[in-house]
Amino acid sequence: AKGEKLIPGADAFKLSDTFGFPVDLTREIAEEAGLSINEDEFTALMNEQKARARAARGNISGWTDSSKSLLENLAPTEFLGYEATEASAKVISLIVDGEAVDEVSEGEFSAILDKTPFYGEGGGQVGDSGELVSESLSATVLDTKKTNGIYIHECRIDGGKVKLGDTLTAKIDVARRLAIKRNHSAAHLLQAALREVLGTHVEQAGSYVDEHRVRFDFSHLSAMTREELMRVEAIVNERILLSEDCETVVTDPESAKKMGAMALFGEKYGKSVRVVKIGSYSTELCGGTHVSRTGEIGLFRIISESSVAAGVRRIEGTTGLGVLALLSERDELIRDTARELKSPNANGIATKAAALQGEIKELRRELESANAKISEIKAEALLSGIKTVGKFKLLTARVDMRPDGARTLSDTVKAKHPDAVCVFAVVSDGKLNFVAAAGAEAVKAGAHAGNILREISAICGGKGGGRPDSAMSGGRDLDKIDEALARVEEILSAI
């Protein structure tokens, strides 16, 4: 409209893509200021990004452009994996090292079948693994990829051979698939729970699901609190325990939108889409594999929450047997800790740890007291070497202790002799430090501990300084310590 103030779509896109700032919040803030986003420009930029992402997903690791051309005349693979875990299939292409072959009898190869129960990596879900078997073949399917509707089975010959046109049985690793399904369905519940706890600004920014864990990236501007994480985890587990139906509906995009299905912004969808509904709690467009009821997930546990980029957070979690493994690992850690603390049982760990902390604090107090007494004794011994230099008393010495101990010692000297200047050369772990102190009367008379150390440190190839009454510096040349300490008397004599 005439006079309408538009925020460039490029700016809104940068806020979303680079800084993770949800576009819905940008719209809301813009409206409050009487502005609006250039939606056409924003959508065009998002579509370009999605196209780049789809192109990247279509790339097959290790395949050259020439080897990809082998797929051009092949018909799309019929995917049976939503209902079946094994199927009889015909081999329509065999590829070894980027070249089409008629037969494979050893090593690794890629097999393309006319139909398959193997899920091809996509939508954040890893590809299936399993085996291809026939009377003449035993092969392990290591991974499954998908590009332009063609499923590529990455295989290894375990025995026998396979020829173009062979009919064989394709069997997925059912236990692994079940674990993946549990994690994928948990990811949907997790997104819904995050939106419930944190707000509807939460949008998926990426995901990864395998048999071990679920990794979910989402837009949010700050780290989640412990309370928020606990609430999200509790909500997901409550939904699991309700054992709600996980329903799949294949429909058109407009009908899916009316159902309230969440989709990745800017993603292009075909004439038919797959909607995964979990009870009345979660509705998303998704082509992945899922449990039939949430109860099959078992349990969900958040492992970590961290930052991925500005405005983008990441939660990693696990389900089912993964939770059991996590609990077993933590139980073992608790038992080991109890054993090291000499606690009779795990329940006493906190009490034992608190008691040890108390003992440590008491020992530190005793150590500090002992160090103070030692400093006094050393100071008394060193004071026999004190001498008068003009208006000052001077004590210089090379002491065998840590710098903090020398500082305590210097404080003791200046407290006993307000007109004294003391300088100690401390060699600890092969490193040289100078510690100096000047009593109140010495400072009034013109002594400056920092200036003294600045000059003598240079003799030993170091530098440093400090206040008139207290200073510390470093040095490198240990052979010149005596020369440096002798210089102090010359400095004081000149005052």
N, C-alpha and C positions, 0 to 999 in steps of 0.2 A: 504494500500500500504506500501511497505517497507520503513522504516524511518519516517512514518507518526506519528506525535505527537498527542496523544489522551488525551483529558480531561476526566477523569473518569465520567461515567454516573451518579454515585452516587453524585458527586460534583454538577453537573448541576441540578440534581433532588433536592438536598438540597437547592440550590439557589432559585429554583422555588417554592418548597413546603413549606419551612420554612420561607424564606425571601421575597417571592413574586416577585423575579426577573425573568422577562419573559425569557423563553428559547430562543426565537428568538434573543434577545439582547445578550445572552450568545454566541450563534452561531456567530453573527456578530462580536463581540469583539474577539472571538477565531480566526476567519478567518483573521482578521487584524493582528493577532500575528502569523499567520502561523500554527494555531492549529485547531483541530476539536473535536467535542464531540463524545464519544462512544455512538452512537445512539441506538444500540441494548440494551445496559445496561440501558440507560435512559428510553427507551420505556418499558422495562420489569418492572422497578420500578414504572412507571406511571400506568401500567396495574394492578400491585399489589394494588396500592392505590385505583384505580377505583373499583377493586373487593371488597375491604374492604368497600368502600362507598356504593356499590350496596347491599352488605350483610346487612349493617346497615339500608338502606332504606327498605329492605325486612322484617325487623323485625317489628312486630306489637305490639304496646305498650300494656303491660298487658297480653300478650299471652305467655303461657309456650310452651316448645317443644312438650309436649303431645297434647296440644290443636291445635298446628300448624299441627300435623299429621292428624287432621281431614280433612285437605284440600287436602291430597295427591292423593286421587282417584277422585277428582272433575275435571270436564272439565273446561277450561278457560272460563271466562264470555264473552259473546258477548257484546261489547261496542257500544252503539248507540248514545252516547252523542255529537258527532260532528254535527249530523243532528237533533236529537230529544231532546226535553226537558221532554217528558214523554213517557212511554211505558208499554205495558202489559207484565208481566213477571211471571215466575213460580218459587216458592220457592224450592230450591234444598238442602238447609242446614240451620238449625237453631242452634245457639250455645249460651249457657248461662253459664257464669263462667267457660269457658274452656271445657264444656261438650256438646256433641251433644244431642239435644232434639227433640221431635216430635211436640211439641206445646208450645206456649208462650202466657200467658194471662195478665202478669203484669211485670213491671220493665223494665230493659234494656237488650238488646240481640243483637246478630250479625246475620244478614241475608245475605245469598248468593243466588243470583238469576241466572237464566240461561242467562238473558240478562239485560242490564241496561243503562239508560241515565246518570247515576251518574258518574262523573269523579273521579277516585281514585287518592289520593294524589301522586304526582310524578313530577319530572322535575322542582321542586321549586314551583309548584302550589298546593294550598290546595285542599282537597277533597270537593266534593259538599255536600250540605245538602238539605233537602226537606221533602217528606213524602211518605209513603206507605199506600195505601188505597184499601179497597175492601168492599163488603157488610157486612163483619164481622170484619173488622179491620180499626183502625185509629192509625197510628204510625208515629212518627217524626224520620226522618233520621238526626242524629246529625253530622255525619262525614262519609266519605268514604275512605277506604284504598285499596291498591292494592298490591298483592304479587303473583309472578309467573303467572300473567295473570288472577288471581281470584280477583274479586271485593268484598270487605267486607263492608256491610252497617251497621254502628253502630247505633242502633235504640232504641227508647223508646216507650212502649205501651201507647197510650193516651186513647184508648177505644177498647173493643172487644178483639179478639184473632187471632193468626195466626198459621196455621198448615203446616207441611211439605207437599209439593205438591200443596199448594194453588196457585191460579192465582190471581194476584193483579195488581194494577196500580202504577208504580213508577214515581213520579213527583219531579223534582228538583226545588229548590228555584230559579226561573228565574231571579228575580231582583238581587240576590246575584251573580248568574253565570255571568250576564251581567257586573257587577262591576269587577269581577275577570278577565273577558275577556279584559276589557278596560285596566286594570293594566298590564296584561301579554303582550298585544300588545305594550303598552308603554315601557315595559322593552326591547323589541327588538329594538324599535326606539332609546331608550336611549343608548344601546350598540353601535349602529351605529354612533350616534352623538358623543359619547365619543371617538371613534376611529378617527372620523373626526377632532375633536378639539385637542385631546391630542396626537394622533398618533396610528399607527397600532400595537404598542406593547401592547395595552390594550387587555386583555383577561378576559373572565368571570371567576370569582373565587368563584361563589356561587350566589344564588338568592332565593327570597321568594316572592310569590305573593298571596295575599288574596283579599277580597272585599274592604279592607280599604286602602291598600298601596302596593307599589312595593319596594322591597329592593334588591339592585344590588351591589354585591361585584366584584371588578375588580383590575387587576394588574396596579399599578402606584406608582412611588417612592416618590411623594410629594403631599402635600395637594393642592387641586384645588384652584385657585384664584377666587375671586368674579366675575371677567370678564369671566373666563372660564365657571363657573357655569351658568352665564346668557346666554352665547352663546349656551351651550348645551341645556338649557331649551328652548331657542328661536328656535333652529333647530327642536327639537321634536314637538313644537307647530306649526311650519310652515308645517311640514309633516302631522300633524293632519288636519290642515285647507285645505290642498290639497285634502283631502278625497280620498286618493289613495286606490286601491284595495288591500285587504289582501288575497292572493291566497294560497291555500294548494295543494301540489303535492305529491303524494305517488309514490316513485320511488326506484331504487336500489342505494346503497351507491356511486358507481362510477359515476352514472349520477348526483347525488346530488353534488358530488365534482366538476364536470364540470360546474354545475350551480353556483358555488362559494359559496355554503352553508357553513356557519360557524358551527363547531361542537366543543364539549368539547374534548380537547386533551386527547387521551388515552382511550376514551369511546368506548365500543364495541357496534356495531350496527348490527341488523339482516340483512336478505336478502332484506327487504324493509324498507325504512325510510320515514318519513313524513317531507317535506320541507315547511316552511312557508315563503312566499315571500311578502314583503310589498312594493308595487310599484317596483321601480328599486333601492331602497335605502337599504333594508335589506333582507338578505336571510339566514335563519338559519334552522338547523335540530331541530325540536321541536314536542313533542307529546301533548302539551297543547291546550287549547281552546282559540280562538282569534276572534276579531271583523271581520266583512266582509269588512268594509272600515274604514280607519283611522279616518274619521269624527265622527264615533260613540264614539271615546274616549272622545271627547269634549274639554278638556283642560288638560295639564300636568303641575304639579308644583313640583319643588324640595323642599323638606322639610329640609333636612340636608345632609351634606357631612362630613365624619369622617374617622378615621383610625381604621382598624380592626386588622391588624398585620403589621409587617414590610413589606413594599412594597404592601400592599393590602388596598384599600380604599373602602368605602361604601357610596352609595347614597340611600337615602330614598325619595320617592315621592308619589304623589297620582294623581288621574285623576277624570274626570267627577264630580259627586256629592261630591266626596271627596275634590275637589278643592273648590267647593261652600261652603262646611262646614268650610274649612280652612279660606276662605275669610271672612265668617260670624264671625268666632272666632276672627280674627284679627280686623275686623271692631268694634266688641264689645270692644276689648282691646283699640283701638284708642279712642272710645267714652268715656270709663272709664278714660283714661289718660287725655283727654280734660276736662272732668268734674273735675278731681282732680287738674288740672292746672288752673281751672277757665277760660278756653279759650272758647269764644263764639261758635267756630266751630272747626272741626278737622283740617282745613287748617291752623289754627293759632298755632298749637301745637309747631312746630319748633321755631317760633318767641317767643312764650311764654317761652319755655324752655331756649332759649338763654338769654332772659331777666332775668330769675330767676338765671341762672348761673352767670350773671353779678352782680346781687344783692348779691349772696352768696360770690363772691370774694370780693366785697366791705365790706360786713359785717365781713369777715375774717380779712381784713386789719384793720378795726376799732377795732375788738377784740384783734388783736395782739398789736395795739397801746395802748388799754386800759390795757392789761395785763402788758405791759412794764411800764406803769405809776403806776400800782398797785405794781409791783415789786420794783419800786423806793421808793414808800411810805413805803412798808414793810421793805425795806432795811434801810431806814432812822430810822424807829422805832427800828429795831434790832441793829443798830449801837450803840445805847445807851448802849448795853451790851458788846461792844468790850473791850478787855483788852490786856495788854502787857505781853507777855511771852518771856523773853529773847530778842532775836533779832526780834521777830515777834509780830504783832498784831493778836489776836485770837478771832474768833467769832464762837461759837457753839450754836445750838438751835434745838429744835424740832418744825417743821413747819407743818401746816395743809394745804397742797396743793399737787398737782400732781408733780411727779419727774421732768417733763420738766419745770414747774414753778419754782421749787427749783433751777434748773440749771441756769435759767435766773437770779434769785435772787443772786446766787453765783457769776455770771459774773458781776453783778452790784457792788457787794461788792469789788471784786478784782480790778475793774476799778477805784473805788474811793480810795482804799487803796492798792497800789502796794506791800506794805510790809505785807499785811494781809493774813492769812489762815482762811478760813471759812469751817465749816463742818455742814451740816444739816441732821437731821434724819427725813425722810418723811414716814408717814404712810398713805397709800391710798388704799382703798378697802381691808383693813386688811393685806396688804403686806408692808413690811419694806424695804426701800431703803435708802442708804446714798449717799449724794451728797457733793463733796468737790471741792474747788478751791484754788489756791495759786497765788498771784500776782507775777509780774515779779521780783520784788526785793526780795520777799520771796523765790522764786525758786533759785535765785542767792545765797541766804544765806543758802541754803541746804534743804529747805522744798520740799517735794514730795507728792503731793495729792494722787497719786496712792498707794504709800507705806503706807501712813497713813490709807487709807480705807482698805487695805489688812489686817492690824493688828486689827483694831477695828471691822471689819465685823466678824472676827473669834470669837470675844466675844459673838456675837449674833447668832452664828451658821451659818454664811453665808460666802461668799467669793466674791472677785472682786478686782478691781484695776483700773489703768488707767495711764494717762500721769502725768508728774510733776505738770502741771498747772491746770488739770481738771480730775476728776475721778468720777465713780459711782459704787456702789456695792449693794449687797442685804444682808438680814439677816432674821432670823426666830423667834428669841426669843425677843418679844417686851418688856419683863420685864427687859432686860439688856441694854436698850437704854441709860439710864443715866450713867451707868458704862462705856459704850463704848465712849460716848462723853467726859467723864472725862479723859479717857486715852489719848485723843488728846493733852491735856496740858502737860502730862508727856512726850509724844514723842517729842514735840517741845522744852521742857526744856532740853532735852538730846542732842540737836543739838548744 
